[in-house]
């Protein structure tokens, strides 16, 4: 497993995640009339901004890069990097849910943010694992 394959997986995962998140955000807005908000600063609970494509990109791209690096490192350290990667990704996903849950926003907005996190996590992990799978 080379770093380049992991990097390609991260790029593909980020692209899929961004596309899904933008689509999900539009559906949530159109169907439920919910516009999720996030804090401008990590510790702020009052300075909130509506989630849009820029905020999505700022969240998804670094996450995908981090996931690609983690997979590349695990592929050098373990015999079964996919299994270890899924465990690490699940732990990181659960930790990242603290962000939406801790915001002082309505429950529907929190649910929408959790759905965005889940769509991003699944897209990034699936893309990295799919591209890292050895060809037979």
ABEGO torsion letter per residue (X at the ends): XBAAAAAAAAAAAAAAAAAAAAAAAAAAAAAAGBBBBBBABAABAABBBBBBAAAAAAAAAAAAAAAAAAAAAAAAABABAAAAAAAAAAAAAAAAAAAAAABBBBAAAAAAAAAAAAAAAAAAAAAAAAAABBBX
